[in-house]
Amino acid sequence: MENPEISVLMPIYNDEKTLNDCIESILAQTFRNFELVVLDDGSTDSSKTILENFALKEKRIKLFRNPHQGIVESLNAGLKHCRGRYIARMDGDDLMHRQRLEKQLFFLNQHPETALVGSLVQGIPEMTNYQKWSNSLISDKAIKDEIFVESPIMHPTFFARRALFEVLKGYRQNPWAEDYDFLLRAYQHQAGFGKVPEFLVQKKDSPTRLSRIDWKYKRPAMFHAKLHYFLKCGFLENKKGVIIAGTGPSGRKIASLCKELEIPVLGFIDNRPGPPQRTVMDIPAWGIEDEIPEEVLEIFQDSIVLLAIGSKKGRQQWIDLLQFHAVQIDYIRFL
């Protein structure tokens, strides 16, 4: 195919157990004008043979092989071979609904303001809490409102205009997850997001997935990414610093990273009563139950509150409290 409309970009590494079903689901797409660009990242199992057998029968499969370098290098190497106007991501251990490409292409054609669209994900063997949360975010506004919580669009559902990958210059090597980094950079560039509100990808969970075993996908690394782009996006302009809602391990980890990044932490807040001069990590801490005291209200107006409360109920209580006051108090969910 000289001019494929869509390039399906799929890096793989030792995926012999799932690769047959994955490729079959891609080749079964109702939309036919696509190429499948597979970058084998130096697999040591039978993945290479499986791919070669498929490529012999199906000319839409473009197979490339590099020494083992990792996911970011594989993605960028694969991008260089993609010729489509649109790029769809896929992982070698997941499955596509047969209308995935058709429906995501239709969505982008109907929404020219959108640069990247995802879809709902069906978890196998069952849905995780993260998947349920991600599936609840459909609109551009909902996705952007919670983009500092975690990656709101799951990577194997990415379907984007090629121009977005060109503007962002592909993926970057960072001490945090490459897909979250890509979304945060797209957010920084004011790209439009969306989701087809249908289950178009089946995502298999296993103990050996990168998101399970690689430290780059763990919470401390994600906090680092959030604060990095918090600064990049200019949230601290005309502000004196941040107040962290939550004095547990997550709140303290955020405070430590703020210190590393020279972000002033003006205080902690929680609902625990304490002495008037209470501190946490040598930082002022206020136990607030029903109303923010007048003597600290000015500090709140000069800051942004970072919500680092894991409990859904407790987090909502703080959101209600911050929205209760007549003066505007800015906040961002970090959990």
Backbone hydrogen bonds in HBPLUS format (Angstrom, degrees):
<---DONOR---> <-ACCEPTOR-->    atom                        ^
c    i                          cat <-CA-CA->   ^        H-A-AA   ^      H-
h    n   atom  resd res      DA  || num        DHA   H-A  angle D-A-AA Bond
n    s   type  num  typ     dist DA aas  dist angle  dist       angle   num
A0005-GLU N   A0033-ASN O   3.14 MM  28  5.72 135.9  2.34 127.1 136.1     1
A0085-ARG N   A0005-GLU O   2.96 MM  80  5.42 126.3  2.25 117.4 128.3     2
A0086-TYR N   A0005-GLU O   3.12 MM  81  6.42 144.7  2.25 150.1 160.2     3
A0006-ILE N   A0033-ASN O   3.39 MM  27  6.75 153.5  2.47 143.2 150.3     4
A0035-GLU N   A0006-ILE O   2.94 MM  29  6.46 149.9  2.04 155.9 165.4     5
A0007-SER N   A0086-TYR O   2.84 MM  79  6.25 159.6  1.89 154.5 160.1     6
A0088-ALA N   A0007-SER O   2.86 MM  81  6.17 161.0  1.90 147.7 153.7     7
A0008-VAL N   A0035-GLU O   2.81 MM  27  6.12 174.8  1.81 167.0 168.5     8
A0037-VAL N   A0008-VAL O   2.81 MM  29  5.88 154.4  1.87 155.1 163.9     9
A0009-LEU N   A0088-ALA O   2.71 MM  79  6.00 156.0  1.76 160.9 169.4    10
A0090-MET N   A0009-LEU O   3.10 MM  81  6.14 136.3  2.30 161.4 152.5    11
A0010-MET N   A0037-VAL O   2.94 MM  27  6.16 167.0  1.96 170.3 167.5    12
A0039-LEU N   A0010-MET O   3.12 MM  29  6.35 153.6  2.19 128.0 135.3    13
A0012-ILE N   A0039-LEU O   2.98 MM  27  6.24 159.8  2.02 146.7 147.6    14
A0041-ASP N   A0012-ILE O   2.93 MM  29  6.04 173.5  1.93 173.8 174.2    15
A0018-THR N   A0015-ASP O   3.07 MM   3  5.72 147.4  2.18 120.1 128.5    16
A0019-LEU N   A0015-ASP O   2.92 MM   4  5.58 139.4  2.08 164.1 175.2    17
A0022-CYS N   A0018-THR O   3.11 MM   4  6.25 160.5  2.15 154.6 160.7    18
A0023-ILE N   A0019-LEU O   2.97 MM   4  6.12 174.2  1.97 160.0 160.0    19
A0024-GLU N   A0020-ASN O   3.00 MM   4  6.15 161.6  2.03 152.1 157.9    20
A0025-SER N   A0021-ASP O   3.03 MM   4  6.20 151.3  2.12 144.1 151.0    21
A0026-ILE N   A0022-CYS O   3.16 MM   4  6.53 141.0  2.32 142.2 153.0    22
A0026-ILE N   A0023-ILE O   3.08 MM   3  5.04 123.6  2.41  94.0 108.7    23
A0027-LEU N   A0023-ILE O   2.90 MM   4  6.18 165.5  1.92 158.8 162.1    24
A0028-ALA N   A0024-GLU O   3.08 MM   4  6.14 126.9  2.37 137.8 150.5    25
A0029-GLN N   A0026-ILE O   3.21 MM   3  5.66 159.1  2.25 118.1 118.7    26
A0030-THR N   A0098-ARG O   2.82 MM  68  5.95 154.1  1.89 163.8 161.0    27
A0034-PHE N   A0032-ARG O   2.82 MM   2  5.73 133.9  2.03 110.0  95.6    28
A0036-LEU N   A0060-ARG O   2.84 MM  24  6.00 165.8  1.86 145.0 149.2    29
A0062-LYS N   A0036-LEU O   2.77 MM  26  5.97 169.6  1.78 154.7 157.7    30
A0038-VAL N   A0062-LYS O   2.90 MM  24  6.15 164.3  1.92 160.1 165.3    31
A0064-PHE N   A0038-VAL O   2.91 MM  26  6.15 155.8  1.96 166.4 174.4    32
A0040-ASP N   A0064-PHE O   2.78 MM  24  6.14 167.2  1.80 162.6 158.6    33
A0066-ASN N   A0040-ASP O   3.01 MM  26  6.34 163.4  2.04 164.0 166.6    34
A0050-ILE N   A0046-SER O   3.10 MM   4  6.39 163.8  2.12 158.6 163.4    35
A0051-LEU N   A0047-SER O   2.92 MM   4  6.13 165.5  1.94 159.3 162.6    36
A0052-GLU N   A0048-LYS O   3.00 MM   4  6.18 161.2  2.03 148.4 153.8    37
A0053-ASN N   A0049-THR O   3.02 MM   4  6.19 157.1  2.07 150.1 155.5    38
A0054-PHE N   A0050-ILE O   3.15 MM   4  6.44 156.8  2.21 147.7 153.6    39
A0055-ALA N   A0051-LEU O   2.88 MM   4  6.11 162.6  1.91 154.4 159.7    40
A0056-LEU N   A0052-GLU O   3.03 MM   4  6.19 142.4  2.17 143.0 151.7    41
A0057-LYS N   A0054-PHE O   3.07 MM   3  5.39 132.4  2.30 104.2 116.3    42
A0058-GLU N   A0054-PHE O   2.91 MM   4  6.01 140.7  2.06 151.3 163.8    43
A0061-ILE N   A0058-GLU O   3.22 MM   3  5.93 165.9  2.24 116.8 120.9    44
A0074-SER N   A0070-GLY O   3.10 MM   4  6.22 154.2  2.17 147.7 155.8    45
A0075-LEU N   A0071-ILE O   2.88 MM   4  6.05 161.0  1.92 152.2 156.9    46
A0076-ASN N   A0072-VAL O   3.04 MM   4  6.27 170.0  2.05 155.8 158.1    47
A0077-ALA N   A0073-GLU O   2.92 MM   4  6.02 153.5  1.99 143.5 151.4    48
A0078-GLY N   A0074-SER O   2.88 MM   4  6.03 158.0  1.93 148.5 154.6    49
A0079-LEU N   A0075-LEU O   2.88 MM   4  6.13 152.0  1.95 148.2 156.3    50
A0080-LYS N   A0076-ASN O   3.36 MM   4  6.58 145.1  2.49 139.8 146.3    51
A0081-HIS N   A0078-GLY O   2.95 MM   3  5.41 147.5  2.05 111.6 121.2    52
A0082-CYS N   A0079-LEU O   3.13 MM   3  5.12 154.3  2.20 102.2 110.1    53
A0162-ARG N   A0085-ARG O   2.92 MM  77  5.38 162.3  1.95 147.6 141.8    54
A0087-ILE N   A0160-ALA O   2.90 MM  73  5.47 164.7  1.92 159.3 164.5    55
A0160-ALA N   A0087-ILE O   2.94 MM  73  5.47 164.8  1.96 152.6 153.6    56
A0089-ARG N   A0158-PHE O   2.93 MM  69  5.30 163.2  1.95 144.4 148.9    57
A0094-ASP N   A0091-ASP O   3.29 MM   3  5.65 162.3  2.32 120.4 118.8    58
A0095-LEU N   A0202-GLN O   2.97 MM 107  5.00 161.2  2.01 144.4 149.8    59
A0202-GLN N   A0095-LEU O   2.82 MM 107  5.00 165.6  1.84 144.8 149.8    60
A0097-HIS N   A0200-LEU O   2.82 MM 103  4.76 165.7  1.85 136.1 133.0    61
A0100-ARG N   A0097-HIS O   2.95 MM   3  5.30 164.0  1.98 124.0 124.3    62
A0103-LYS N   A0099-GLN O   2.92 MM   4  5.98 166.1  1.94 159.2 162.5    63
A0104-GLN N   A0100-ARG O   2.97 MM   4  6.15 164.2  1.99 161.6 165.9    64
A0105-LEU N   A0101-LEU O   2.99 MM   4  5.95 159.4  2.03 146.5 152.5    65
A0106-PHE N   A0102-GLU O   3.04 MM   4  6.16 157.5  2.09 141.7 148.3    66
A0107-PHE N   A0103-LYS O   3.02 MM   4  6.17 153.2  2.09 139.6 146.7    67
A0108-LEU N   A0104-GLN O   3.10 MM   4  6.39 164.2  2.13 149.7 152.0    68
A0109-ASN N   A0105-LEU O   3.00 MM   4  6.22 158.3  2.05 151.5 157.9    69
A0110-GLN N   A0106-PHE O   2.96 MM   4  6.15 140.7  2.12 144.6 155.2    70
A0110-GLN N   A0107-PHE O   3.12 MM   3  5.14 125.5  2.43  95.0 109.1    71
A0111-HIS N   A0107-PHE O   2.94 MM   4  6.09 122.2  2.28 141.0 157.0    72
A0111-HIS N   A0108-LEU O   3.22 MM   3  4.94 139.7  2.39  91.1 102.5    73
A0114-THR N   A0111-HIS O   2.97 MM   3  5.59 166.0  1.99 122.1 126.7    74
A0115-ALA N   A0192-GLY O   2.82 MM  77  5.21 159.2  1.86 125.5 130.6    75
A0161-ARG N   A0115-ALA O   3.09 MM  46  5.76 157.9  2.14 158.9 164.8    76
A0116-LEU N   A0192-GLY O   3.25 MM  76  6.64 159.6  2.29 160.4 166.6    77
A0194-GLY N   A0116-LEU O   3.17 MM  78  6.58 125.1  2.49 149.9 155.1    78
A0117-VAL N   A0159-PHE O   2.87 MM  42  5.30 172.7  1.87 152.6 153.9    79
A0159-PHE N   A0117-VAL O   2.96 MM  42  5.30 121.0  2.31 145.4 162.2    80
A0118-GLY N   A0194-GLY O   2.91 MM  76  6.36 153.8  1.97 138.0 143.0    81
A0196-VAL N   A0118-GLY O   3.05 MM  78  6.31 166.2  2.07 135.3 133.6    82
A0120-LEU N   A0198-GLU O   2.99 MM  78  5.34 144.6  2.12 142.5 142.6    83
A0200-LEU N   A0120-LEU O   3.34 MM  80  6.29 144.7  2.48 144.9 144.2    84
A0122-GLN N   A0201-VAL O   2.97 MM  79  6.35 166.7  1.98 159.9 163.9    85
A0203-LYS N   A0122-GLN O   2.88 MM  81  6.06 152.1  1.96 146.1 155.5    86
A0124-ILE N   A0203-LYS O   2.92 MM  79  5.90 148.0  2.02 153.8 147.3    87
A0205-ASP N   A0124-ILE O   2.82 MM  81  6.03 159.6  1.86 174.7 172.5    88
A0132-LYS N   A0128-THR O   2.97 MM   4  6.29 157.0  2.02 151.4 157.7    89
A0133-TRP N   A0129-ASN O   2.94 MM   4  6.17 159.1  1.98 148.2 153.8    90
A0134-SER N   A0130-TYR O   2.87 MM   4  6.09 169.3  1.88 154.2 157.3    91
A0135-ASN N   A0131-GLN O   2.84 MM   4  5.97 159.4  1.88 147.9 153.8    92
A0136-SER N   A0133-TRP O   3.03 MM   3  5.24 141.6  2.18 102.4 113.9    93
A0137-LEU N   A0134-SER O   3.13 MM   3  5.58 162.3  2.16 113.8 119.3    94
A0143-ILE N   A0139-SER O   2.98 MM   4  6.16 163.3  2.01 153.5 158.0    95
A0144-LYS N   A0140-ASP O   2.99 MM   4  6.15 162.1  2.02 149.8 154.7    96
A0145-ASP N   A0141-LYS O   2.81 MM   4  5.91 153.1  1.88 151.9 159.7    97
A0147-ILE N   A0144-LYS O   3.44 MM   3  4.99 175.8  2.44 100.7 101.3    98
A0149-VAL N   A0146-GLU O   3.06 MM   3  5.36 163.3  2.09 112.3 116.0    99
A0157-THR N   A0154-MET O   2.88 MM   3  5.65 159.2  1.92 127.5 134.0   100
A0158-PHE N   A0155-HIS O   2.99 MM   3  5.41 170.2  2.00 121.0 124.2   101
A0164-LEU N   A0161-ARG O   2.98 MM   3  5.68 143.0  2.12 117.5 125.9   102
A0165-PHE N   A0162-ARG O   3.05 MM   3  5.43 117.6  2.46 107.0 120.8   103
A0166-GLU N   A0162-ARG O   3.11 MM   4  6.48 150.1  2.21 149.2 158.4   104
A0167-VAL N   A0163-ALA O   2.85 MM   4  6.08 161.7  1.89 153.2 157.4   105
A0168-LEU N   A0164-LEU O   2.99 MM   4  6.13 164.4  2.01 151.4 155.6   106
A0169-LYS N   A0165-PHE O   2.92 MM   4  5.71 108.8  2.44 127.2 142.6   107
A0170-GLY N   A0165-PHE O   2.93 MM   5  5.07 157.9  1.98 146.7 152.5   108
A0169-LYS N   A0166-GLU O   3.20 MM   3  4.87 147.1  2.31  92.7 102.4   109
A0181-ASP N   A0177-ALA O   3.04 MM   4  6.22 157.6  2.09 147.5 154.4   110
A0182-PHE N   A0178-GLU O   3.02 MM   4  6.16 152.5  2.10 137.9 144.9   111
A0183-LEU N   A0179-ASP O   3.05 MM   4  6.34 159.9  2.09 147.5 152.0   112
A0184-LEU N   A0180-TYR O   2.90 MM   4  6.12 161.0  1.93 153.0 158.4   113
A0185-ARG N   A0181-ASP O   2.93 MM   4  6.13 154.0  2.00 149.1 156.0   114
A0186-ALA N   A0182-PHE O   2.93 MM   4  6.17 152.3  2.01 144.5 152.8   115
A0187-TYR N   A0183-LEU O   2.81 MM   4  6.05 153.3  1.88 147.5 155.3   116
A0188-GLN N   A0184-LEU O   2.89 MM   4  6.11 152.7  1.97 140.7 148.2   117
A0189-HIS N   A0185-ARG O   3.02 MM   4  6.28 140.2  2.18 139.5 149.7   118
A0189-HIS N   A0186-ALA O   3.14 MM   3  5.02 123.6  2.47  91.4 105.7   119
A0191-ALA N   A0186-ALA O   2.94 MM   5  5.33 171.5  1.95 152.3 151.3   120
A0190-GLN N   A0187-TYR O   2.92 MM   3  4.92 156.8  1.98 108.5 112.1   121
A0198-GLU N   A0196-VAL O   2.69 MM   2  5.52 142.7  1.82  99.8  93.3   122
A0209-ARG N   A0206-SER O   3.28 MM   3  5.70 174.8  2.29 117.4 118.8   123
A0212-ARG N   A0209-ARG O   2.87 MM   3  5.26 148.8  1.96 109.9 120.1   124
A0213-ILE N   A0209-ARG O   3.20 MM   4  6.53 142.4  2.35 148.8 159.7   125
A0213-ILE N   A0210-LEU O   3.15 MM   3  5.27 125.2  2.46  98.5 112.1   126
A0214-ASP N   A0210-LEU O   2.85 MM   4  5.30 166.6  1.86 152.3 153.6   127
A0217-TYR N   A0214-ASP O   3.08 MM   3  5.90 168.3  2.09 124.3 127.8   128
A0218-LYS N   A0215-TRP O   3.09 MM   3  5.18 166.8  2.11 110.2 113.6   129
A0222-MET N   A0218-LYS O   3.09 MM   4  6.35 154.2  2.16 151.1 159.1   130
A0223-PHE N   A0219-ARG O   2.87 MM   4  6.14 155.2  1.93 159.4 165.9   131
A0224-HIS N   A0220-PRO O   3.14 MM   4  6.43 150.0  2.23 141.9 149.6   132
A0225-ALA N   A0221-ALA O   3.09 MM   4  6.46 153.1  2.17 145.6 152.2   133
A0226-LYS N   A0222-MET O   2.93 MM   4  6.22 161.3  1.96 153.1 157.9   134
A0227-LEU N   A0223-PHE O   3.01 MM   4  6.24 167.7  2.03 154.2 156.3   135
A0228-HIS N   A0224-HIS O   2.96 MM   4  6.07 154.1  2.03 145.9 153.8   136
A0229-TYR N   A0225-ALA O   3.07 MM   4  6.33 166.0  2.09 155.3 157.0   137
A0230-PHE N   A0226-LYS O   2.77 MM   4  5.86 136.8  1.96 142.0 155.8   138
A0231-LEU N   A0227-LEU O   3.11 MM   4  6.27 152.9  2.19 143.6 147.5   139
A0232-LYS N   A0228-HIS O   3.06 MM   4  6.34 160.3  2.10 139.4 145.6   140
A0233-CYS N   A0229-TYR O   2.85 MM   4  5.79 151.0  1.93 140.7 146.4   141
A0235-PHE N   A0230-PHE O   3.42 MM   5  6.04 161.3  2.46 179.1 174.9   142
A0234-GLY N   A0231-LEU O   3.00 MM   3  5.31 161.3  2.04 111.5 117.3   143
A0237-GLU N   A0234-GLY O   3.20 MM   3  5.55 168.1  2.21 113.1 116.3   144
A0239-LYS N   A0236-LEU O   2.97 MM   3  5.00 150.6  2.06 132.5 126.5   145
A0240-LYS N   A0302-ASP O   2.72 MM  62  5.61 163.9  1.74 164.0 169.1   146
A0304-ILE N   A0241-GLY O   3.20 MM  63  6.75 139.3  2.38 139.3 150.5   147
A0242-VAL N   A0264-PRO O   2.86 MM  22  6.32 158.5  1.91 160.0 165.6   148
A0266-LEU N   A0242-VAL O   2.74 MM  24  5.78 153.1  1.81 156.8 166.0   149
A0243-ILE N   A0304-ILE O   3.03 MM  61  6.16 155.4  2.09 134.0 138.1   150
A0306-LEU N   A0243-ILE O   2.79 MM  63  6.18 158.5  1.84 158.9 166.2   151
A0244-ILE N   A0267-GLY O   3.00 MM  23  6.47 155.3  2.06 156.7 157.2   152
A0269-ILE N   A0244-ILE O   2.97 MM  25  6.30 145.4  2.09 150.6 149.3   153
A0245-ALA N   A0306-LEU O   2.93 MM  61  5.96 164.9  1.95 143.7 148.8   154
A0308-ALA N   A0245-ALA O   2.88 MM  63  5.60 157.8  1.93 148.9 155.8   155
A0246-GLY N   A0269-ILE O   2.88 MM  23  6.07 150.2  1.97 164.2 173.7   156
A0252-ARG N   A0248-GLY O   2.99 MM   4  6.20 162.4  2.02 159.9 165.4   157
A0253-LYS N   A0249-PRO O   2.90 MM   4  6.04 151.3  1.98 143.6 151.6   158
A0254-ILE N   A0250-SER O   2.95 MM   4  6.20 159.7  2.00 152.7 157.7   159
A0255-ALA N   A0251-GLY O   3.01 MM   4  6.26 154.7  2.07 143.0 150.2   160
A0256-SER N   A0252-ARG O   2.96 MM   4  6.25 153.4  2.03 146.5 153.1   161
A0257-LEU N   A0253-LYS O   3.01 MM   4  6.31 159.7  2.05 150.8 155.8   162
A0258-CYS N   A0254-ILE O   2.83 MM   4  6.06 152.5  1.91 149.9 158.3   163
A0259-LYS N   A0255-ALA O   3.05 MM   4  6.33 151.3  2.14 143.9 150.8   164
A0260-GLU N   A0256-SER O   3.13 MM   4  6.52 152.7  2.21 142.8 149.9   165
A0261-LEU N   A0257-LEU O   2.93 MM   4  6.20 150.9  2.02 149.3 157.3   166
A0263-ILE N   A0258-CYS O   2.75 MM   5  4.75 172.8  1.76 144.0 144.8   167
A0262-GLU N   A0259-LYS O   3.20 MM   3  4.95 160.3  2.24  99.3 104.5   168
A0268-PHE N   A0284-PRO O   2.84 MM  16  6.33 148.8  1.93 147.4 157.9   169
A0286-TRP N   A0268-PHE O   2.95 MM  18  6.30 159.4  2.00 143.8 146.9   170
A0270-ASP N   A0286-TRP O   3.10 MM  16  6.52 153.0  2.17 152.7 156.2   171
A0288-ILE N   A0270-ASP O   2.69 MM  18  6.05 153.9  1.76 166.4 161.9   172
A0278-ARG N   A0275-PRO O   3.14 MM   3  5.21 146.0  2.26 124.0 119.1   173
A0285-ALA N   A0278-ARG O   3.09 MM   7  5.62 154.3  2.16 139.5 134.3   174
A0280-VAL N   A0283-ILE O   2.79 MM   3  5.17 154.4  1.86 147.3 153.2   175
A0283-ILE N   A0280-VAL O   2.95 MM   3  5.17 147.7  2.05 105.4 115.3   176
A0296-VAL N   A0293-PRO O   3.08 MM   3  5.68 153.8  2.15 114.7 122.0   177
A0297-LEU N   A0293-PRO O   3.09 MM   4  6.16 121.1  2.45 144.1 160.0   178
A0297-LEU N   A0294-GLU O   3.29 MM   3  5.03 146.3  2.41  93.9 103.6   179
A0299-ILE N   A0296-VAL O   3.08 MM   3  5.28 122.4  2.42 100.0 114.2   180
A0300-PHE N   A0296-VAL O   3.26 MM   4  6.69 151.0  2.35 148.8 156.4   181
A0301-GLN N   A0297-LEU O   3.12 MM   4  6.48 151.5  2.20 147.2 154.7   182
A0302-ASP N   A0298-GLU O   3.19 MM   4  6.46 135.3  2.40 141.1 152.0   183
A0302-ASP N   A0299-ILE O   3.21 MM   3  5.24 133.6  2.44  95.4 107.6   184
A0303-SER N   A0300-PHE O   3.13 MM   3  5.20 162.6  2.16 110.0 112.5   185
A0305-VAL N   A0330-ASP O   2.88 MM  25  6.22 172.8  1.89 145.9 145.3   186
A0332-ILE N   A0305-VAL O   2.85 MM  27  6.32 150.0  1.94 166.6 174.5   187
A0307-LEU N   A0332-ILE O   2.93 MM  25  6.12 165.3  1.95 152.2 157.0   188
A0334-PHE N   A0307-LEU O   2.87 MM  27  5.37 157.5  1.92 140.8 145.2   189
A0315-ARG N   A0311-SER O   2.82 MM   4  5.93 158.9  1.87 152.3 158.5   190
A0316-GLN N   A0312-LYS O   3.01 MM   4  6.16 160.0  2.05 145.0 150.2   191
A0317-GLN N   A0313-LYS O   3.03 MM   4  6.29 149.8  2.13 146.9 155.3   192
A0318-TRP N   A0314-GLY O   3.21 MM   4  6.52 151.6  2.29 144.3 150.4   193
A0319-ILE N   A0315-ARG O   2.99 MM   4  6.34 155.5  2.05 149.4 156.8   194
A0320-ASP N   A0316-GLN O   2.90 MM   4  6.10 164.6  1.92 152.0 155.7   195
A0321-LEU N   A0317-GLN O   2.98 MM   4  6.17 152.5  2.06 140.5 148.5   196
A0322-LEU N   A0318-TRP O   2.87 MM   4  6.07 163.2  1.90 154.2 157.7   197
A0323-GLN N   A0319-ILE O   2.99 MM   4  6.14 147.4  2.09 146.8 155.5   198
A0324-PHE N   A0320-ASP O   3.04 MM   4  6.01 118.5  2.43 135.7 150.2   199
A0324-PHE N   A0321-LEU O   3.19 MM   3  5.08 144.8  2.32  95.6 106.0   200
